[in-house]
Amino acid sequence: MDLWRGGRWHHGRHDGRVGWWWIVAGAWYFYPTRIDTYPDPYQPPVVVVPPAPAPTQYWYYCPNPAGYYPYVVRCAVNWQRVPATVPPNAPPR
């Protein structure tokens, strides 16, 4: 707890958010408003974790013979990796 009391307030932008930040031991804790002295008793702030981006998925296209794997099993030239896309008329999943 002594470490917690040794922090300091900062008002500004950090990690894409503007507000009051309690900085202690190199960690930044977001608070919507400043609290007199230090936040005590310690109440952890709400942590907002953005969702991880979905991994990029790929299809494999062969120009000779023209087509996508698995419909074309063997390719006479190098396969081309192309980002997978959803056709515009596809039904929702």
N, C-alpha and C positions, 0 to 999 in steps of 0.2 A: 504494500500500500504506500510506503514511503516513496517508491519510484513513481507511482501515480501522482503524488502531490508535487513532484518535481517538474511537472509538465508546464506548458505555457499555452496561452490562447493566441490564435491567429484568425483574423477575419479576412477572407478573400477566396480566391479560386484555387482549388486543388482537386486533381483527379476528375475534372469536368464538372465539379459542383461548387457553387458559391455559398458560403455560409460561415459559421463559426467552427473552428477546428481546435481541438485539444491535442497538442502534440506532446508526446512523451516517449522517450527511448526510441525515437525515429519513426514511431507509428502515429498516424493521423486518425483522429476520431471525429466524425461529423456530428454537430449539434445544430438544431435549427435556431437556437438563441444562446447567447452567452449566459453562463451561470457565474454568480459571484465567486471569486477566488478559483477553486478547482471543483470539478464535479464530484461531490461527496454526499451521500454514499455513492460509490461508483455504480452507475447504471449503464450498461453497455448501450451504445447508440444502435439504432436500427441499421442493419447492414444491408445494403442493396447490391446484390451481385448480378451484373448483367449476364444473360444467358450466353453460353459459349456459341460462337458461330458454327453453323452446321458445316461439316466437312464437305469439301467440293467433291462431287461425284462425277465420274467420267464415263463416256461411251468410247468404244474403239471402232474407228472407221477405216475401211480398206478402200483405196481408190482403184485397185486392180486385183480382182473383180470388185466393182463398186458395191458397197454394202456395209452393214454394221455387224459386229460380233454379237450374238452367236449365229446369226443368219448366214454370215460368210465365215467359214471355218478356217480356211487357209488364205493367206494374203501373199501375192507375188512380190509386193514391195513392203516397206515398213508400215505398220499400223500407225494411224494418227489418233492421238488422244484428244477428244473434244469434250468440253463441259456438257454434262447431261442437262437437258432442258425439258420442260413440260410443254407438250403441244398446246396451242391456244384453245383447241376445242375439247381438251381432256376433261372428263368429269372430275369433280372434287373428290379428294380422298379422305 
